[in-house]
């Protein structure tokens, strides 16, 4: 089975929610929709499901146009971040409901419900109603119902957001395997770049209703097609600084010069934007030809194992991700260090023109 979107747009009044999106998703594939809130992820999934028609373009299953076919006539499973269950039914009956609708025999219903309940740690709750469950347990019930349906298209809209950390990590690993084994097309929406990387598969990055790039997740991360994609696929956000290439040297604000090595090598003279991830901005001089940049501490966010150090540098705001606890006073001067080998280079139109090699981009 394949799902194809051809030049799909969704327009409401003067607002464009989806803009000219074309994608082809194959059977057994995991596909992540990655973007910030209001980037169009949920609207795109609703169009895939048949819950909303596109304003323009076509939706095809195995080459058959189903653009006008409503969701009730399609075999689709969808789970939202806000869990949806039948409040008067037990957990068992909630999970079994799609199987009863399809006329599955009782022994098969029992077997499939038990399998899903075991996977999602719901066995002790099968006799309860949703109102007797925690939020995480209710979300697991919704996931189990989608699992037993064995639909060829499964749409998961930030489905793990309400689960505790341990179960979320387990399901991130297990869910793709389960749905892939069924041959289903799995579409998973998230705002978190780290979740996209953990899931793997393919990733489509979205910005204001547009798909900026689609491909194998790790390749999109390592070689973002443009500055917008790089911003979407970085948390904390990628840092940027303007530079001018002249005579084999990149000149930055503050009389800082970088040797034109690594991604900067062999670039023509002219203005560029340099991007670097927070984990590549160091608080101490690292091995190699790192360049010192003088700045001022803006604020420090300490998570325990890591510190996010916000640095003001010549009008720009950068974030350095440092391991451990770093207590730095706001307003204090600080030296941070850039490694030219780990820079992304974008032209005046924001397109990627050079990137770190695979080892340096990690």
WOUR-V701630 format. One record per residue. N is the residue number from 1. RES is the residue in one letter. PSI is psi in degrees with one decimal (* if undefined). NEAR is the number of other ideal C-beta (glycine too) atoms within 12 Angstrom. Layout:
N:RES:PSI:NEAR ; N:RES:PSI:NEAR
This chain:
1:X:146.6:27 ; 2:X:149.6:22 ; 3:X:124.8:40 ; 4:X:130.1:27 ; 5:X:125.6:36 ; 6:X:107.4:22 ; 7:X:48.8:21 ; 8:X:131.7:37 ; 9:X:150.9:30 ; 10:X:116.4:32 ; 11:X:131.2:21 ; 12:X:108.9:16 ; 13:X:-123.1:8 ; 14:X:-2.2:6 ; 15:X:130.3:16 ; 16:X:112.0:22 ; 17:X:-35.5:30 ; 18:X:132.8:42 ; 19:X:102.5:27 ; 20:X:57.1:25 ; 21:X:128.9:42 ; 22:X:123.5:25 ; 23:X:152.1:38 ; 24:X:119.8:26 ; 25:X:134.3:38 ; 26:X:157.9:24 ; 27:X:137.5:23 ; 28:X:6.5:25 ; 29:X:148.9:35 ; 30:X:125.4:37 ; 31:X:119.4:46 ; 32:X:131.4:48 ; 33:X:111.5:49 ; 34:X:124.7:45 ; 35:X:163.1:39 ; 36:X:171.2:26 ; 37:X:138.4:19 ; 38:X:18.4:17 ; 39:X:-10.9:31 ; 40:X:5.8:40 ; 41:X:-51.6:43 ; 42:X:-40.9:34 ; 43:X:-41.3:35 ; 44:X:-40.2:42 ; 45:X:-37.6:48 ; 46:X:-34.6:29 ; 47:X:-42.0:42 ; 48:X:-39.6:49 ; 49:X:-22.6:37 ; 50:X:9.1:26 ; 51:X:-26.0:24 ; 52:X:138.2:26 ; 53:X:147.6:26 ; 54:X:153.5:37 ; 55:X:-34.5:24 ; 56:X:158.1:21 ; 57:X:-179.7:26 ; 58:X:152.6:26 ; 59:X:127.6:44 ; 60:X:135.9:26 ; 61:X:120.0:30 ; 62:X:40.0:18 ; 63:X:-3.0:14 ; 64:X:128.0:16 ; 65:X:115.7:16 ; 66:X:23.2:29 ; 67:X:-42.1:25 ; 68:X:5.9:17 ; 69:X:124.0:22 ; 70:X:163.0:16 ; 71:X:-33.7:24 ; 72:X:-18.6:11 ; 73:X:5.0:12 ; 74:X:153.4:27 ; 75:X:86.7:26 ; 76:X:140.6:36 ; 77:X:135.6:39 ; 78:X:135.6:37 ; 79:X:129.7:42 ; 80:X:165.6:28 ; 81:X:-41.5:27 ; 82:X:103.6:17 ; 83:X:143.4:34 ; 84:X:115.7:22 ; 85:X:163.1:35 ; 86:X:114.4:23 ; 87:X:-25.0:18 ; 88:X:-6.6:12 ; 89:X:152.0:22 ; 90:X:167.1:25 ; 91:X:-42.7:39 ; 92:X:-49.4:32 ; 93:X:-32.7:27 ; 94:X:-47.0:42 ; 95:X:-38.1:42 ; 96:X:-13.4:34 ; 97:X:-44.6:29 ; 98:X:-28.9:29 ; 99:X:-37.6:31 ; 100:X:-41.0:24 ; 101:X:-37.6:15 ; 102:X:-6.3:17 ; 103:X:24.9:10 ; 104:X:145.9:20 ; 105:X:156.8:13 ; 106:X:-41.9:13 ; 107:X:-35.7:11 ; 108:X:-39.8:18 ; 109:X:-47.8:26 ; 110:X:-45.6:20 ; 111:X:-47.1:18 ; 112:X:-36.6:30 ; 113:X:-42.5:36 ; 114:X:-40.1:23 ; 115:X:-46.9:22 ; 116:X:-40.2:37 ; 117:X:-37.5:33 ; 118:X:-45.9:22 ; 119:X:-41.1:27 ; 120:X:16.0:41 ; 121:X:44.0:27 ; 122:X:2.4:37 ; 123:X:-41.0:21 ; 124:X:-12.7:16 ; 125:X:2.2:29 ; 126:X:-28.1:29 ; 127:X:-1.7:16 ; 128:X:164.6:24 ; 129:X:161.3:21 ; 130:X:-31.8:29 ; 131:X:-14.3:19 ; 132:X:6.0:19 ; 133:X:157.2:29 ; 134:X:169.2:20 ; 135:X:-42.3:20 ; 136:X:-39.0:26 ; 137:X:-35.9:32 ; 138:X:-38.0:35 ; 139:X:-38.5:38 ; 140:X:-34.8:42 ; 141:X:-42.8:46 ; 142:X:-39.2:40 ; 143:X:-40.6:46 ; 144:X:-38.1:44 ; 145:X:-39.8:41 ; 146:X:-35.5:43 ; 147:X:-46.1:40 ; 148:X:-21.5:41 ; 149:X:-29.9:36 ; 150:X:45.8:26 ; 151:X:150.3:33 ; 152:X:-15.7:28 ; 153:X:118.9:40 ; 154:X:123.6:43 ; 155:X:118.9:40 ; 156:X:110.6:45 ; 157:X:94.2:36 ; 158:X:55.7:33 ; 159:X:-15.2:43 ; 160:X:4.8:38 ; 161:X:-29.4:29 ; 162:X:8.0:26 ; 163:X:156.8:30 ; 164:X:161.3:18 ; 165:X:-47.6:13 ; 166:X:-48.0:13 ; 167:X:-36.3:26 ; 168:X:-43.5:28 ; 169:X:-40.3:17 ; 170:X:-44.1:20 ; 171:X:-31.4:35 ; 172:X:-34.1:31 ; 173:X:-38.7:19 ; 174:X:-40.7:24 ; 175:X:-47.3:38 ; 176:X:-38.7:31 ; 177:X:-42.6:21 ; 178:X:-50.0:30 ; 179:X:-33.7:38 ; 180:X:-38.6:23 ; 181:X:-27.7:16 ; 182:X:-9.8:28 ; 183:X:7.5:19 ; 184:X:154.8:35 ; 185:X:120.1:39 ; 186:X:124.4:44 ; 187:X:124.6:47 ; 188:X:118.1:46 ; 189:X:137.8:41 ; 190:X:154.6:42 ; 191:X:-4.4:28 ; 192:X:113.8:29 ; 193:X:-37.1:32 ; 194:X:-34.8:21 ; 195:X:-40.3:33 ; 196:X:-42.6:38 ; 197:X:-38.1:25 ; 198:X:-37.4:28 ; 199:X:-35.9:40 ; 200:X:-138.3:26 ; 201:X:-138.3:36 ; 202:X:153.4:33 ; 203:X:134.4:44 ; 204:X:120.3:44 ; 205:X:134.9:43 ; 206:X:142.6:40 ; 207:X:116.3:32 ; 208:X:46.3:25 ; 209:X:-0.8:31 ; 210:X:139.2:31 ; 211:X:113.7:39 ; 212:X:-25.5:34 ; 213:X:148.5:35 ; 214:X:131.2:31 ; 215:X:-174.5:28 ; 216:X:133.3:22 ; 217:X:-48.8:34 ; 218:X:-30.6:23 ; 219:X:-38.2:23 ; 220:X:-38.7:36 ; 221:X:-44.2:37 ; 222:X:-30.9:30 ; 223:X:71.2:29 ; 224:X:134.4:40 ; 225:X:-26.8:33 ; 226:X:177.0:31 ; 227:X:-37.5:33 ; 228:X:-45.9:31 ; 229:X:-41.4:38 ; 230:X:-38.2:39 ; 231:X:-42.5:33 ; 232:X:-40.7:39 ; 233:X:47.4:46 ; 234:X:125.8:35 ; 235:X:113.6:26 ; 236:X:164.2:30 ; 237:X:148.7:26 ; 238:X:143.8:37 ; 239:X:147.3:38 ; 240:X:149.3:32 ; 241:X:139.9:36 ; 242:X:146.9:27 ; 243:X:164.6:38 ; 244:X:124.5:25 ; 245:X:122.9:32 ; 246:X:118.9:19 ; 247:X:39.8:14 ; 248:X:12.6:17 ; 249:X:139.4:22 ; 250:X:118.6:35 ; 251:X:125.1:26 ; 252:X:169.5:33 ; 253:X:155.1:20 ; 254:X:23.2:22 ; 255:X:36.0:12 ; 256:X:133.5:28 ; 257:X:139.6:25 ; 258:X:136.6:38 ; 259:X:141.7:24 ; 260:X:69.2:29 ; 261:X:173.5:26 ; 262:X:-132.8:32 ; 263:X:-20.5:35 ; 264:X:-9.8:38 ; 265:X:141.3:22 ; 266:X:19.6:14 ; 267:X:144.4:29 ; 268:X:157.9:19 ; 269:X:145.6:17 ; 270:X:174.9:20 ; 271:X:142.1:23 ; 272:X:167.4:35 ; 273:X:128.7:34 ; 274:X:134.0:47 ; 275:X:142.8:42 ; 276:X:138.3:47 ; 277:X:153.4:36 ; 278:X:-33.7:33 ; 279:X:-5.0:28 ; 280:X:6.4:36 ; 281:X:112.7:42 ; 282:X:150.9:31 ; 283:X:-13.1:33 ; 284:X:152.0:18 ; 285:X:124.4:16 ; 286:X:177.2:23 ; 287:X:149.1:10 ; 288:X:-171.5:19 ; 289:X:63.8:21 ; 290:X:150.7:27 ; 291:X:129.9:36 ; 292:X:137.0:25 ; 293:X:126.4:35 ; 294:X:130.4:22 ; 295:X:-165.5:34 ; 296:X:136.7:26 ; 297:X:128.4:31 ; 298:X:-55.3:24 ; 299:X:155.8:22 ; 300:X:127.2:27 ; 301:X:116.6:23 ; 302:X:121.6:19 ; 303:X:-10.5:16 ; 304:X:-68.3:11 ; 305:X:-17.7:12 ; 306:X:159.4:21 ; 307:X:132.6:27 ; 308:X:108.3:32 ; 309:X:114.6:42 ; 310:X:126.5:32 ; 311:X:129.8:41 ; 312:X:128.4:26 ; 313:X:104.6:34 ; 314:X:48.8:19 ; 315:X:-14.1:15 ; 316:X:154.6:29 ; 317:X:117.1:24 ; 318:X:161.3:37 ; 319:X:128.8:35 ; 320:X:131.0:40 ; 321:X:112.9:33 ; 322:X:140.6:33 ; 323:X:143.3:19 ; 324:X:-174.1:16 ; 325:X:124.8:16 ; 326:X:108.0:29 ; 327:X:103.8:15 ; 328:X:135.5:27 ; 329:X:133.0:14 ; 330:X:136.2:17 ; 331:X:-9.3:15 ; 332:X:142.7:19 ; 333:X:149.8:18 ; 334:X:143.2:30 ; 335:X:129.3:25 ; 336:X:158.4:40 ; 337:X:129.3:31 ; 338:X:140.6:42 ; 339:X:112.4:33 ; 340:X:-22.5:34 ; 341:X:-15.7:32 ; 342:X:23.1:39 ; 343:X:143.2:45 ; 344:X:139.0:44 ; 345:X:126.8:42 ; 346:X:142.0:35 ; 347:X:-174.4:24 ; 348:X:-23.4:18 ; 349:X:5.0:15 ; 350:X:6.3:24 ; 351:X:144.1:23 ; 352:X:129.7:32 ; 353:X:-17.4:30 ; 354:X:148.7:33 ; 355:X:160.3:33 ; 356:X:154.6:31 ; 357:X:171.7:18 ; 358:X:-41.3:14 ; 359:X:-42.1:12 ; 360:X:-25.9:24 ; 361:X:-7.4:32 ; 362:X:*:15
